Each structure stands twice: as structure tokens, then as C-alpha cells.
Amino acid sequence: MTTKPLDVVAVVGSLHAPSKTAALIDAIVDRLGTQLPVDVHVIRLAEVGPAFAGTLRRDQLPESVELELRAIERADLLVVATPVYRASFTGLFKHLFDFVEQYALVDTPVLLAATGGSERHALILEHQLRPLFGFFQAVTLPLGVYAHDSDFVDYRVASPLLFERIDNAIRRGLPLIRSSLAEQARIERTLEAGTEPVVEPAQVLAGAQPVRLYT
């Protein structure tokens, strides 16, 4: 596998700083960095949100926000986290992804995360975040990470069980992340060689190896 660092873009959906959601993102990318070489770029809506909150079209966005969107669209891996607000993600979190090009995230691995006041909101991962990234045809990793208030002390992750959940989410997601990187490298080699990709139907039916569609 290539030693090139994984281009990780993390999106913090909290509208406040400091925040538990930002602390969760920091813990996830730190643990991810123990498993893979990573180059992390963090987008904090508390900082960039005011620049696009009232914007209706992408061509009206300031250059600073446009650069953040391009970073999202080029990422090897997205790590997204939002606090639960009115039983869903924050409005600015959704508004940011409303500007993302519809097919830019096809096959991009996404690690889902959220924070809430209690364990009762944990299904936001499955009922809100997973469908959103399913629309983009992204590859949401099998396990997401949900954290509640008691997992933090002074805006830092303090729960061993939460660290365990983070590690499990990364461990379960690594095969998909590595598969995505290998497929991306194969596509780049094919394009450089100027040849058409070949997919054998019999190989697909035999189930010997997962095959992704070219986009």
C-alpha cells in the first residue's frame, strides 16, 4: 500500500467553540493517525458558518468557503460529526453539504459521528447521517461513533468506552478505506495508460472480489 498520507477532511458541525463535537473529531483523527499516515484538514462550522449561512447558490459563495468545498470533494476520507439539534444534524451542517456537487463523493469513505445530551439520540447516525451520505453514493463505514455528555470532561474525551468505540469504528472501516485507496490508484493507473477499465461479469458473479463502478 502507498505511503502517501491519507487525505482526511473532518467536518465539525457544532456552532460553538469549544465543543464536545470538536473534541470527538480530534479524538477520532488522532486514533486514525495511529493506524494510517494521515494529512488532516478540519472544517469548523463555528468558524466558516457565518460566511455562507445566507447564501443560496454555490456561485455566490466566498472563495474561502469554495476552497473548503473543494477539500471535501477531493478527500480520500471524510470524518463528519454533528451535535444533535432538534433530533437531527445542525442546519449549517446540512447547508454546507447542500453545496457539495452531487456526484463528487461517490465511493468516498465517510466515518459518521455525533454528540448528544444522552444516549437516547444515538440513532441519529442511522436515521439522519447515513441517509444523507447515501444520497451522495458515498461509502459510509460500518460503525459510526456516538458520544454523550458524560463521555467528556472539560471538552476532552474522558471515557475509555468511547475510545473503544472509536477504535472499533476505525478497525471495522480500515478494509473499506484501504479498498477505496487501492481502487483510486487503479483508476489513476488506467487513465495514465489511456486504456478502458475491464470488468469481467463472471468474476463479479463468482463473488471473488468486490468490483466498483467507474464514475
Steps between C-alpha positions, in 0.01 A plus 500: 500500500616851421678701770332818377306650791126452497326828416253525788246783518312530828184708530396626845129583490490680833418870502699565819862496606617326701267207442469131581447430130838655418659297780349183353638583154844563650494164678392314185768649275766449768413130528478469122852639476628207705377261229579689178713794387252787479493861389205656685306812412227603744203716398328660799154641435537727802769679297383477138123488553439876503663526155236286328197491731291730281631382162264323261726400210854367482607768253418758766733351762815678613827344386579380854190279507551384141845373599348304788248340264776398262687344790190295589456390138865391464533320834615139524298471822238720663446506875180687579351581837204704613326569828140382514277804460123462485546125440725553196827651380548875524358713223838640397643148476229410250533836322871441445435162337221651292779675307705181441481379140257208479746240367822627657485257794416179313692214668666738748526334844323698773531442875184625671499648848266700722463636851192542714382565851411137566512155344144540372620691193746237377284400202581830330785309338262260326189714452656831396869482408512168313212591264659839426825344383311218333353768274855593398577130435784524748617192690399551861719285725322214680527650849440861595594666828246656731602678821294659775576761763635260762776389258674839532678699766593862425433447128732203477414135448533333840312172458696178436185353347481784250863445402413135453206592275726726295760226461233248397359740240846554353590130508177401325543778247863442405430229238261736318741792527787291363277360225401852400864611483596196294211560260592866466859405418380243244280760332789746484729236346234412244445862404873561470531195275210623286316167514140415579419325830402139460251331731435131444133412575591144591745625759235719655246218512753268658539747784877467494564870541279805553496716189405866500356687208703771338352844549 
